[in-house]
Amino acid sequence: MSTGGWGRAQRLAGPHDQDLSPLSPTANMDDYMTRTYGTGTLDNRPLFGETSARDRMVNLAVGGFTSLLVIVTIISSFVFPTYHPTGLNIFFVVCIVMICFSVLVLIFWYRQGDLEPKFRNLIYYTIGSIILLCLCANLYFHDVGR
């Protein structure tokens, strides 16, 4: 290959190819002003850090209710139906606690800014699953329906 090959490629590319680069200082910033974050609709919420008082209250209420329910489930697994716990009860609680740890990791990453806002719905969905699992576990521990 000749030494003039690279210069020829630059001449063929021309200045018009450089204007389309999103990294160029003359890039059109209008495309970046309206973001949808995968929702299909315009979303003007702040990405991270800034939450409203309503969001904080919802987060505290959901987190407090879930924590209380998980603690009641853990205590119930050791106490009911007899004082000595069965292996199935312990296994049920271990599964619930492991899911809780994965949600806590997601919440930590979300609060650090490592996850996009759409993952908040995944966190709420998983918390809902934990609530339902705790409800099923407590119904099983207390022999409801037998």
BAPAGU-775940 format. One record per residue (C-alpha): residue number from 1; x, y negated, z. Coordinates in steps of 0.5 Angstrom, whole numbers, plus 500, padded with zeros to 3 digits. Layout:
<marlums>
<NUM <X Y Z>>,
...
</marlums>
This chain:
<marlums>
<1 <500 500 500>>,
<2 <503 493 498>>,
<3 <504 488 503>>,
<4 <499 483 500>>,
<5 <493 488 501>>,
<6 <491 485 508>>,
<7 <491 478 505>>,
<8 <487 480 499>>,
<9 <481 483 504>>,
<10 <481 477 508>>,
<11 <480 473 501>>,
<12 <474 478 499>>,
<13 <471 477 506>>,
<14 <471 470 506>>,
<15 <469 465 511>>,
<16 <461 467 510>>,
<17 <462 473 514>>,
<18 <465 470 520>>,
<19 <459 465 521>>,
<20 <455 471 522>>,
<21 <459 474 528>>,
<22 <455 473 535>>,
<23 <462 471 538>>,
<24 <463 465 534>>,
<25 <462 458 537>>,
<26 <457 456 532>>,
<27 <453 462 533>>,
<28 <445 461 533>>,
<29 <443 461 541>>,
<30 <436 461 539>>,
<31 <436 468 539>>,
<32 <438 469 546>>,
<33 <433 464 549>>,
<34 <427 469 548>>,
<35 <429 476 551>>,
<36 <424 481 552>>,
<37 <428 486 556>>,
<38 <425 492 552>>,
<39 <418 490 554>>,
<40 <415 487 548>>,
<41 <413 481 551>>,
<42 <417 475 553>>,
<43 <420 475 559>>,
<44 <422 469 563>>,
<45 <424 472 570>>,
<46 <431 471 572>>,
<47 <435 477 571>>,
<48 <438 478 578>>,
<49 <438 475 585>>,
<50 <432 470 585>>,
<51 <426 473 588>>,
<52 <420 470 590>>,
<53 <417 470 597>>,
<54 <411 475 594>>,
<55 <416 480 591>>,
<56 <420 480 598>>,
<57 <414 481 601>>,
<58 <412 487 597>>,
<59 <419 490 597>>,
<60 <419 490 605>>,
<61 <411 493 605>>,
<62 <413 498 600>>,
<63 <420 500 604>>,
<64 <417 499 611>>,
<65 <411 504 609>>,
<66 <415 509 606>>,
<67 <421 509 611>>,
<68 <415 510 616>>,
<69 <412 516 613>>,
<70 <419 519 611>>,
<71 <421 519 619>>,
<72 <414 522 621>>,
<73 <415 527 616>>,
<74 <422 529 619>>,
<75 <419 529 626>>,
<76 <413 533 624>>,
<77 <418 538 620>>,
<78 <421 540 627>>,
<79 <415 539 631>>,
<80 <410 543 628>>,
<81 <407 548 627>>,
<82 <411 550 633>>,
<83 <417 547 637>>,
<84 <422 552 633>>,
<85 <422 549 626>>,
<86 <421 554 620>>,
<87 <426 554 614>>,
<88 <421 552 609>>,
<89 <419 546 613>>,
<90 <427 544 614>>,
<91 <428 545 606>>,
<92 <422 541 604>>,
<93 <425 535 608>>,
<94 <432 536 606>>,
<95 <429 535 599>>,
<96 <425 529 601>>,
<97 <431 526 604>>,
<98 <436 527 598>>,
<99 <431 524 593>>,
<100 <431 518 598>>,
<101 <438 518 598>>,
<102 <438 517 590>>,
<103 <433 511 591>>,
<104 <437 508 596>>,
<105 <443 508 591>>,
<106 <438 505 585>>,
<107 <436 500 590>>,
<108 <443 498 592>>,
<109 <445 498 584>>,
<110 <439 494 583>>,
<111 <441 489 588>>,
<112 <448 488 586>>,
<113 <446 487 579>>,
<114 <448 493 575>>,
<115 <441 495 573>>,
<116 <436 491 568>>,
<117 <430 489 571>>,
<118 <426 494 568>>,
<119 <429 499 573>>,
<120 <425 496 578>>,
<121 <419 500 575>>,
<122 <423 506 576>>,
<123 <424 505 583>>,
<124 <417 504 585>>,
<125 <415 510 581>>,
<126 <420 514 585>>,
<127 <418 511 591>>,
<128 <411 513 590>>,
<129 <413 520 588>>,
<130 <416 520 595>>,
<131 <410 518 599>>,
<132 <406 523 595>>,
<133 <411 529 597>>,
<134 <411 526 604>>,
<135 <403 527 604>>,
<136 <404 534 601>>,
<137 <409 536 607>>,
<138 <405 533 612>>,
<139 <399 537 610>>,
<140 <403 543 610>>,
<141 <406 542 616>>,
<142 <399 541 620>>,
<143 <396 547 616>>,
<144 <390 542 613>>,
<145 <386 546 609>>,
<146 <387 553 612>>,
</marlums>
